[in-house]
Amino acid sequence: MKTRIANQEVNRNVGIFILVVIMMFYSKGAYSQEDDSTEALFRSNVIVSELWTPEVKINSIQGDIGTLVGFYGGALFNHTFLLGISGGVNLGHPRINYGYFGIIGQYIYRPEKLVHCSVQWLLAHGSTKDYENPKSGLFDNFWNISGAGFYLMEPGFNLEINLSRSIVFVAGVSYRYVTGLNENNENVSITHVTNKDLSGLNFNIGIKFAKERKTKK
């Protein structure tokens, strides 16, 4: 008797579950036939791509030419607007060791053209630290930059050349504004680097690699 009652209860629960599933599919089908009136920040035909760019920056700090190796990338909307992250670490400057990490926004004008241009804006937090020993090799103290902190803002302008549908060569110029560095910090007691020293022109080259993630229609 108890077994039959239990079976009846199981059958009733299974029936309820099936009914709920059918109603869910029916409501989904009915909703899909209606006009989509949902308001959203982006239109339904937005193309979202993934873009990453390794780059090299050349600049002058305290009279010496140096290089910084870095990257930027993130989400690219309709091949036109990039919102993402950026970072870099000193590679070739003989005395000043520094790096940064932050956010970047970039607008690309007429990306379908063979040669086109883009503008960008970088906001980041950085850090600099004197070399413990004189730099004798390219990768000496490569990551040893945790010392005196600073903030930077760097607007830039680029010329771009489409090498293929998803690979783009980039060359540009930017100007770095640095503030917040404590020039009396013990981590810069040898170089005495200043906010003004770290500010200045940068000449940038890089390669963009894009990968389309999804297309909504």
Backbone bond lengths (Angstrom), bond angles and torsions (degrees), N, CA, C in turn:
res aa  C-N    CA-C-N  psi(-1)  N-CA   C-N-CA  omega(-1)  CA-C   N-CA-C  phi
1 M - - - 1.465 - - 1.529 109.97 -
2 K 1.345 115.79 -47.88 1.460 119.76 179.99 1.521 111.32 -63.82
3 T 1.360 116.03 -36.04 1.456 119.93 179.35 1.518 111.06 -64.32
4 R 1.365 116.35 -41.34 1.462 119.92 -179.69 1.526 111.02 -65.68
5 I 1.324 115.46 -41.12 1.468 119.28 178.99 1.527 110.07 -63.96
6 A 1.336 115.54 -40.39 1.465 119.62 179.21 1.516 111.31 -64.58
7 N 1.364 115.83 -40.59 1.463 119.53 178.40 1.526 111.35 -64.30
8 Q 1.351 115.51 -40.27 1.460 119.79 178.70 1.531 110.46 -62.19
9 E 1.344 115.25 -39.71 1.467 119.49 179.84 1.527 111.10 -66.49
10 V 1.347 115.55 -40.77 1.462 119.65 178.02 1.520 110.49 -63.31
11 N 1.350 116.44 -44.76 1.460 120.53 -179.53 1.529 110.81 -62.38
12 R 1.354 116.10 -38.64 1.456 119.61 179.64 1.529 110.51 -66.25
13 N 1.355 116.98 -40.65 1.458 120.32 179.02 1.524 111.73 -66.27
14 V 1.355 115.25 -39.66 1.467 119.13 177.50 1.520 110.57 -63.75
15 G 1.328 116.76 -41.34 1.455 120.95 179.10 1.516 111.78 -63.17
16 I 1.336 116.07 -41.54 1.468 120.08 178.23 1.525 110.43 -63.36
17 F 1.349 115.86 -42.53 1.458 120.41 179.94 1.528 110.81 -61.66
18 I 1.326 117.23 -46.04 1.468 121.22 179.64 1.521 110.45 -61.97
19 L 1.325 116.97 -41.11 1.458 121.17 179.57 1.523 110.93 -62.58
20 V 1.336 116.52 -42.12 1.473 120.72 179.01 1.518 110.62 -63.14
21 V 1.362 116.59 -42.81 1.463 120.48 179.86 1.516 110.88 -62.48
22 I 1.350 116.74 -43.92 1.464 120.77 179.26 1.522 110.77 -61.29
23 M 1.342 116.46 -42.14 1.464 120.33 -179.77 1.530 110.66 -65.72
24 M 1.348 117.15 -36.22 1.459 120.48 178.29 1.515 111.21 -64.12
25 F 1.350 117.37 -45.94 1.454 120.78 179.63 1.528 110.81 -65.96
26 Y 1.318 116.77 -37.12 1.463 120.30 179.73 1.528 110.71 -65.81
27 S 1.340 115.46 -44.82 1.456 119.03 -179.16 1.523 110.97 -66.42
28 K 1.343 117.70 -35.70 1.450 121.18 177.89 1.514 110.97 -65.69
29 G 1.340 116.61 -42.79 1.455 120.57 178.77 1.512 111.76 -65.40
30 A 1.327 116.50 -40.55 1.457 120.17 179.24 1.514 110.85 -65.61
31 Y 1.334 116.84 -39.87 1.465 120.59 -179.23 1.524 110.74 -66.91
32 S 1.349 116.90 -37.20 1.459 119.73 -178.03 1.512 112.13 -67.78
33 Q 1.359 117.35 -21.10 1.440 120.38 179.72 1.520 111.96 -83.21
34 E 1.323 116.92 -14.55 1.443 120.38 179.14 1.523 110.74 -83.57
35 D 1.320 117.65 159.52 1.457 121.68 174.82 1.520 109.31 -66.63
36 D 1.334 115.91 136.00 1.461 120.89 179.53 1.521 108.67 -78.00
37 S 1.328 116.94 109.29 1.457 121.48 -178.71 1.524 112.05 -108.30
38 T 1.337 116.85 11.53 1.461 120.47 -179.69 1.516 110.51 -68.44
39 E 1.329 117.17 129.10 1.446 121.48 176.98 1.525 110.20 -84.04
40 A 1.334 117.19 137.57 1.457 121.97 -178.85 1.519 109.20 -146.69
41 L 1.335 114.82 159.64 1.459 120.05 -179.80 1.517 111.10 -64.84
42 F 1.354 117.27 -40.72 1.444 121.27 -179.95 1.523 110.16 -109.82
43 R 1.329 116.81 146.96 1.451 121.19 177.33 1.528 110.79 -69.49
44 S 1.331 115.86 163.22 1.466 120.24 -173.94 1.522 112.72 -69.66
45 N 1.335 118.43 -14.66 1.466 120.26 -178.85 1.528 112.65 -99.75
46 V 1.331 116.68 19.72 1.462 120.23 179.68 1.530 110.24 -69.21
47 I 1.340 116.43 132.24 1.464 122.37 175.74 1.525 107.72 -98.54
48 V 1.325 117.20 122.40 1.460 121.82 -179.58 1.525 108.87 -109.13
49 S 1.325 116.35 122.82 1.456 122.05 179.50 1.522 109.62 -118.03
50 E 1.320 115.30 159.57 1.465 121.95 173.74 1.518 107.82 -103.83
51 L 1.327 117.54 128.51 1.457 120.70 -175.75 1.525 110.34 -132.47
52 W 1.341 116.80 132.86 1.469 122.10 177.39 1.523 108.74 -134.75
53 T 1.333 115.99 138.70 1.454 121.72 -173.95 1.520 111.15 -134.37
54 P 1.328 119.64 106.25 1.468 120.33 167.72 1.525 108.26 -73.53
55 E 1.336 116.81 141.93 1.457 119.46 -176.92 1.521 111.01 -146.52
56 V 1.323 114.43 161.11 1.462 122.69 174.20 1.519 107.63 -125.58
57 K 1.341 116.11 133.76 1.460 121.55 177.95 1.520 109.01 -115.76
58 I 1.334 115.44 135.22 1.460 122.04 178.83 1.529 107.93 -113.90
59 N 1.343 116.63 130.36 1.455 119.95 -178.17 1.527 110.45 -150.03
60 S 1.326 115.51 177.37 1.455 121.88 178.02 1.519 108.96 -123.42
61 I 1.352 116.34 125.35 1.461 122.30 178.23 1.523 108.28 -129.71
62 Q 1.311 116.05 124.29 1.469 122.66 -177.66 1.532 112.08 52.53
63 G 1.318 115.74 38.16 1.458 120.90 175.26 1.506 115.76 83.68
64 D 1.338 118.44 -2.97 1.466 121.63 179.32 1.527 109.91 -110.14
65 I 1.327 116.28 138.41 1.465 121.54 176.81 1.523 108.93 -79.23
66 G 1.334 115.08 133.83 1.463 120.27 179.02 1.513 111.10 -135.70
67 T 1.309 115.78 165.31 1.459 122.01 176.55 1.525 109.47 -124.28
68 L 1.307 115.30 147.27 1.459 122.55 175.82 1.524 107.60 -126.31
69 V 1.322 117.18 132.29 1.455 121.48 176.76 1.522 108.24 -103.29
70 G 1.326 116.37 134.41 1.462 119.27 -175.66 1.509 112.32 -156.99
71 F 1.322 115.06 -163.13 1.456 121.80 -178.29 1.524 109.09 -157.90
72 Y 1.323 116.13 162.43 1.457 121.91 163.27 1.519 108.21 -150.79
73 G 1.317 115.14 155.96 1.455 118.67 -179.70 1.509 111.78 174.54
74 G 1.329 114.97 174.63 1.457 120.81 -178.90 1.507 110.89 157.80
75 A 1.326 116.00 -141.13 1.462 122.53 -177.51 1.523 109.47 -94.25
76 L 1.339 115.93 128.77 1.457 123.07 178.90 1.527 108.32 -111.23
77 F 1.333 116.39 120.39 1.460 121.98 -175.99 1.527 110.43 -101.63
78 N 1.348 114.91 121.56 1.470 122.03 178.90 1.528 112.73 53.64
79 H 1.332 116.04 33.79 1.472 122.86 178.34 1.525 112.54 58.98
80 T 1.336 117.47 16.63 1.465 120.72 -170.62 1.524 113.85 -124.30
81 F 1.329 117.84 -41.68 1.459 120.10 -174.76 1.525 109.89 -121.69
82 L 1.336 115.64 124.22 1.463 122.35 179.09 1.514 109.70 -106.65
83 L 1.326 115.81 134.16 1.458 122.43 172.25 1.519 107.36 -130.63
84 G 1.336 116.52 119.33 1.458 117.34 -175.33 1.521 113.63 -166.52
85 I 1.329 115.31 -151.17 1.460 122.98 -175.98 1.531 109.37 -121.28
86 S 1.325 114.97 161.64 1.458 119.72 179.43 1.527 109.26 -150.40
87 G 1.314 115.69 150.07 1.457 120.52 178.53 1.511 110.81 -156.88
88 G 1.339 116.42 160.99 1.454 120.21 178.98 1.514 111.35 -163.78
89 V 1.333 115.97 156.62 1.462 123.25 -179.96 1.524 108.54 -137.83
90 N 1.350 116.28 139.81 1.458 120.66 177.62 1.530 110.57 -56.87
91 L 1.334 114.83 138.65 1.459 119.76 177.37 1.520 111.75 -119.42
92 G 1.337 117.34 -44.92 1.450 118.28 -168.86 1.508 117.44 -119.22
93 H 1.342 119.08 -3.14 1.461 117.30 179.74 1.529 109.71 -70.96
94 P 1.326 118.67 133.21 1.473 120.76 -172.48 1.521 115.11 -72.87
95 R 1.361 117.61 -20.91 1.467 118.10 -174.15 1.527 114.24 -127.95
96 I 1.317 117.41 -32.85 1.464 120.76 -175.52 1.521 109.90 -97.57
97 N 1.317 117.15 119.85 1.462 122.92 -179.68 1.523 108.47 -110.51
98 Y 1.331 118.05 122.36 1.463 120.18 -175.90 1.524 110.27 -157.18
99 G 1.319 115.19 168.51 1.453 121.37 176.10 1.516 109.83 -162.85
100 Y 1.328 116.50 172.76 1.468 120.58 -179.21 1.521 110.35 -154.99
101 F 1.343 115.82 164.59 1.466 122.64 175.12 1.527 107.58 -152.05
102 G 1.332 117.16 134.30 1.457 119.35 -178.16 1.515 113.05 -168.56
103 I 1.330 116.05 -154.36 1.462 122.78 -177.17 1.522 109.37 -116.64
104 I 1.335 115.69 153.58 1.460 120.75 -178.06 1.522 110.22 -139.72
105 G 1.319 115.52 143.74 1.455 122.58 171.31 1.517 108.36 -124.60
106 Q 1.324 117.15 139.21 1.470 120.53 -177.71 1.529 109.92 -141.15
107 Y 1.329 115.67 135.29 1.467 121.65 174.95 1.518 108.82 -111.81
108 I 1.328 116.93 126.56 1.462 123.00 -178.05 1.525 108.68 -108.61
109 Y 1.326 116.40 122.19 1.468 122.11 -177.30 1.522 110.18 -95.18
110 R 1.327 116.38 124.51 1.467 124.65 178.66 1.528 111.93 51.86
111 P 1.335 118.27 60.06 1.465 120.43 -176.77 1.522 113.83 -65.37
112 E 1.325 118.00 -15.69 1.463 120.65 179.81 1.521 112.33 -75.65
113 K 1.341 117.66 -16.77 1.460 121.57 179.62 1.528 110.58 -77.05
114 L 1.348 116.12 149.81 1.460 120.48 179.86 1.529 110.87 -57.41
115 V 1.314 116.52 -48.58 1.461 122.17 176.59 1.525 107.69 -115.68
116 H 1.312 116.76 125.71 1.458 121.42 -178.83 1.522 108.57 -146.36
117 C 1.314 117.11 -174.98 1.457 120.09 -176.01 1.523 110.69 -134.57
118 S 1.327 115.59 166.69 1.462 121.31 177.49 1.522 108.71 -149.41
119 V 1.313 115.30 155.57 1.459 121.78 173.71 1.522 107.73 -124.64
120 Q 1.327 116.66 150.80 1.467 119.74 -175.98 1.510 111.14 -146.01
121 W 1.333 114.38 164.67 1.465 121.49 179.85 1.519 107.80 -142.94
122 L 1.339 116.19 122.43 1.460 122.69 -178.45 1.521 110.05 -113.81
123 L 1.337 116.15 131.53 1.466 123.09 172.61 1.520 107.29 -124.13
124 A 1.340 117.13 127.83 1.458 117.98 -173.30 1.528 111.37 -153.39
125 H 1.335 113.74 164.56 1.469 121.82 171.15 1.518 107.37 -110.71
126 G 1.349 115.10 136.19 1.455 119.15 -178.04 1.511 112.59 -128.27
127 S 1.324 115.31 176.93 1.458 121.60 -179.83 1.520 108.82 -152.37
128 T 1.336 116.29 146.35 1.457 120.90 178.73 1.526 109.74 -136.98
129 K 1.330 114.96 147.80 1.459 120.49 -178.02 1.521 109.54 -151.05
130 D 1.326 116.24 137.39 1.464 119.99 178.43 1.525 110.48 -61.57
131 Y 1.332 115.95 148.21 1.451 120.25 173.00 1.527 109.73 -64.48
132 E 1.319 116.58 137.03 1.461 120.14 176.05 1.520 110.76 -69.78
133 N 1.330 115.77 -33.24 1.462 121.95 176.03 1.523 107.95 -134.35
134 P 1.334 117.86 156.47 1.468 119.60 177.85 1.519 110.97 -55.04
135 K 1.331 115.46 139.48 1.467 120.37 -177.93 1.518 110.42 -71.88
136 S 1.319 116.46 119.69 1.463 121.39 -178.67 1.520 112.55 -114.69
137 G 1.329 116.64 -13.28 1.457 121.24 179.68 1.508 110.99 -139.22
138 L 1.320 116.43 162.19 1.462 121.64 -174.55 1.520 112.40 -60.40
139 F 1.335 117.97 -37.21 1.462 121.01 -174.64 1.528 113.46 -102.44
140 D 1.322 117.89 13.99 1.467 120.74 176.42 1.532 110.10 -61.44
141 N 1.328 116.32 131.90 1.471 122.04 177.45 1.526 112.57 54.09
142 F 1.328 117.02 32.86 1.473 121.29 -172.13 1.519 112.08 -57.22
143 W 1.350 117.77 -43.72 1.471 120.66 -178.11 1.520 112.69 -103.35
144 N 1.329 118.12 -0.58 1.464 121.17 -175.98 1.532 110.08 -84.51
145 I 1.335 116.20 71.08 1.468 121.12 -174.68 1.527 112.42 -118.78
146 S 1.318 118.35 -0.34 1.462 121.41 -175.91 1.525 110.20 -74.15
147 G 1.341 115.87 102.26 1.447 120.87 -177.58 1.507 111.36 -154.49
148 A 1.321 116.97 -112.71 1.460 122.18 -179.86 1.527 109.73 -82.12
149 G 1.331 116.76 124.08 1.452 120.91 -176.65 1.519 112.86 -86.81
150 F 1.339 115.04 157.48 1.459 121.10 176.45 1.530 109.04 -155.82
151 Y 1.328 115.74 170.26 1.461 122.18 176.82 1.525 108.73 -120.04
152 L 1.326 115.52 146.14 1.456 118.36 179.66 1.526 111.43 -135.48
153 M 1.315 114.52 149.61 1.461 124.02 174.09 1.519 106.52 -129.62
154 E 1.340 116.78 129.46 1.462 119.30 -171.84 1.529 111.48 -140.93
155 P 1.338 117.61 94.44 1.468 120.14 172.07 1.527 109.80 -77.92
156 G 1.336 116.39 151.50 1.455 119.25 -178.02 1.517 113.33 -152.74
157 F 1.325 115.64 163.29 1.464 123.75 178.43 1.521 108.05 -131.79
158 N 1.349 116.90 136.23 1.461 121.74 -176.94 1.526 111.84 -129.80
159 L 1.334 115.73 148.94 1.460 122.91 163.98 1.523 107.40 -104.76
160 E 1.336 116.71 137.58 1.458 120.70 -175.11 1.533 110.17 -127.84
161 I 1.329 115.61 144.86 1.464 121.91 178.13 1.522 108.36 -127.39
162 N 1.319 116.95 125.22 1.471 121.78 178.35 1.527 109.65 -74.26
163 L 1.326 116.18 112.79 1.458 120.47 174.69 1.522 110.50 -83.84
164 S 1.315 116.05 -32.36 1.466 123.15 174.07 1.518 106.48 -155.65
165 R 1.319 116.68 -172.78 1.457 120.58 -179.03 1.529 111.88 -64.10
166 S 1.330 117.30 -29.73 1.454 120.24 -174.61 1.533 114.21 -121.67
167 I 1.340 118.02 3.48 1.465 121.69 179.83 1.525 109.01 -125.97
168 V 1.325 116.20 127.27 1.468 121.94 -175.11 1.523 109.64 -132.19
169 F 1.336 116.02 132.93 1.461 121.23 173.87 1.529 108.90 -88.09
170 V 1.341 116.52 136.01 1.459 122.13 -176.24 1.525 109.92 -127.04
171 A 1.319 116.51 134.09 1.465 122.27 173.13 1.514 107.63 -139.32
172 G 1.333 116.72 133.35 1.450 117.97 -175.95 1.507 113.74 -159.81
173 V 1.317 113.79 -175.60 1.455 122.06 178.86 1.515 108.57 -134.08
174 S 1.320 116.88 143.96 1.457 121.32 178.96 1.525 108.65 -141.97
175 Y 1.324 115.55 161.84 1.461 119.87 176.78 1.515 108.97 -124.06
176 R 1.319 115.91 124.83 1.465 121.96 -175.41 1.535 110.47 -99.12
177 Y 1.329 114.85 124.54 1.461 121.21 172.45 1.528 108.56 -104.88
178 V 1.323 118.07 122.63 1.462 122.28 -178.84 1.520 109.41 -114.99
179 T 1.327 115.86 136.47 1.458 120.94 177.32 1.526 108.95 -144.62
180 G 1.348 115.69 162.51 1.461 120.33 174.64 1.507 115.81 88.88
181 L 1.331 118.27 -1.74 1.464 120.45 -179.71 1.532 110.06 -77.82
182 N 1.328 116.14 126.28 1.463 121.32 175.29 1.526 108.35 -82.24
183 E 1.312 115.92 104.60 1.451 121.00 -173.83 1.526 112.93 -70.36
184 N 1.345 117.04 -11.92 1.465 121.13 177.23 1.522 112.44 -97.73
185 N 1.328 116.89 6.74 1.454 121.20 179.47 1.527 110.25 -62.31
186 E 1.332 116.15 138.78 1.478 120.77 -177.14 1.524 112.42 -64.05
187 N 1.341 117.74 -21.29 1.461 120.63 -179.96 1.527 112.87 -73.33
188 V 1.351 117.94 -12.73 1.465 120.75 178.08 1.534 110.35 -123.83
189 S 1.324 116.32 30.34 1.464 121.08 -176.77 1.528 112.79 -72.11
190 I 1.328 117.69 -15.86 1.469 120.93 179.14 1.528 110.65 -90.45
191 T 1.333 116.53 -50.73 1.467 120.76 -176.30 1.525 112.12 -84.00
192 H 1.348 117.38 -25.71 1.465 121.81 -176.29 1.537 110.78 53.13
193 V 1.334 116.34 39.32 1.464 120.80 -179.69 1.524 109.69 -65.26
194 T 1.324 116.76 144.42 1.455 122.68 -176.46 1.524 111.38 -120.15
195 N 1.337 115.76 171.27 1.465 120.76 174.22 1.530 110.47 -57.58
196 K 1.316 115.97 -41.33 1.464 120.47 -179.33 1.522 111.43 -65.94
197 D 1.335 116.92 -37.87 1.462 120.63 178.76 1.530 111.46 -60.48
198 L 1.324 116.59 -43.50 1.462 121.10 -176.25 1.522 112.42 -78.40
199 S 1.324 116.87 -17.58 1.467 120.60 177.23 1.529 109.30 -81.30
200 G 1.335 115.89 155.33 1.461 118.63 175.82 1.518 112.81 142.89
201 L 1.338 115.20 -175.93 1.460 122.71 -177.60 1.522 111.79 -73.43
202 N 1.326 115.19 144.99 1.464 122.60 172.29 1.523 108.30 -129.11
203 F 1.322 116.56 137.22 1.457 122.09 172.60 1.524 107.34 -107.26
204 N 1.346 115.93 124.98 1.461 120.77 -167.86 1.525 111.02 -119.94
205 I 1.320 116.51 140.07 1.462 122.13 169.93 1.525 108.50 -133.88
206 G 1.331 116.43 146.32 1.459 119.92 -179.39 1.521 111.64 -165.33
207 I 1.300 115.38 174.43 1.468 123.00 176.93 1.522 108.30 -127.52
208 K 1.318 116.24 123.04 1.463 121.12 177.26 1.525 110.34 -89.41
209 F 1.336 115.27 135.25 1.458 121.85 174.59 1.529 107.62 -121.44
210 A 1.318 116.55 118.38 1.467 120.83 -176.74 1.526 110.00 -114.52
211 K 1.329 114.62 146.44 1.457 121.31 177.34 1.516 108.46 -140.58
212 E 1.323 115.89 120.03 1.458 119.62 -178.90 1.515 110.16 -71.95
213 R 1.341 115.18 130.72 1.462 120.88 -176.69 1.515 112.55 -96.56
214 K 1.340 117.10 -47.44 1.456 119.04 -177.78 1.512 110.06 -159.80
215 T 1.328 114.88 153.06 1.453 121.43 176.65 1.509 108.34 -129.53
216 K 1.306 115.91 124.79 1.475 121.03 178.00 1.517 108.99 -100.26
217 K 1.319 116.04 133.71 1.459 121.19 179.27 1.512 109.40 -122.10
